[in-house]
Amino acid sequence: MKKNQPSLYAQIKNLPWRNIPVGHEQHDRGHGREEHRTLQAATVAAGLAFPHAAQAIRVTRRIRPLSGTKKWRTFTIYAVTSLTASQAATAQLAAWIRGHWQIEAIHHIRDVSYGEDASQARTGSGPQVMATLRNLAIGIFKIGGVTNIAAACRYHARDATRTLAALGLTPAQTKRT
């Protein structure tokens, strides 16, 4: 949940998190950083500004680079779910939230490299078709070992035959008569 829902955000943020035990912890090193994540989940009563909410979740991420400055940065996110504690253990919640961040990473690529949020295709099946084409291009680049999608887009935009070569195709030979 984000701050664009101020009432719900305030309700969740003001829960007694200090009294709620950490249900899941994870420590990772990679991508040039060290990251510690903790997840707390609390059963919520009726009256929350989100219908059918059964649990409130707080994820705290502490991150520091492995080189350069060694300062820790802390990020806290809040979420709600209609799943009860017996339906979703804290480890499952943590995995699902991590999976959602991967989806957000793809959306970030689509927005930054392809300007998806500024797209004017808004009617009919146009938005779904364009999203599918963007996902296809990203997939082709990733299969080809590309790590910088924006640079790959610029490279391929300069010469249409590069795209064919990336797909393992060659331009059709023109017939001379």
Phi, psi and omega in degrees: 000150183241174183286359176284357172240073191300322182294310180296316180302315180295318179300315182288317182297327184272007174294157182284067185300331180296335181266356183261124183290153175289127182264338181208137176231146177214138179235130180226149171230127179166167181055031177076017181211163174249136183223133175241126179239137173234146178232131174240141178226138181227137174290134182248148180271169176299158180105354176287146183285033177215109184302141175069012178293131178249328180223145170253145186230140172233124177246125177247124180246125174248124186231141171214145178289152179281342177230167180075219181294141182257020181286139176276139171246140183242133177234137179235131175237154179238149179211164173228154177218152176274356179280137178280170180298328179284338179273334183215108177288162183299326178296321177295316179301316180299317180295319181293320179295318177300319178298322178295323178297327177294322177296317178298325179296319177294318178299322178299316178298314181297324181283314184286314184279330185242000178061038186301318182294336179267359182299142179261006174281101186232359184238159179058218181267004181307311181299319180292320179297315180295319178298320179296316179296320177296316178298321178298313180298316179298316179299317179298316179298315182295319177298325179281002177087011180288134177252341180241097185297318181299316179295321179295321177299314180297316181300311183287334180291336183285338183205113184298334180290339177296324179296316178299318179296321179296331179271000181081018180249162175234153178300143180296140178288135177281138182274135175255131179249000000 
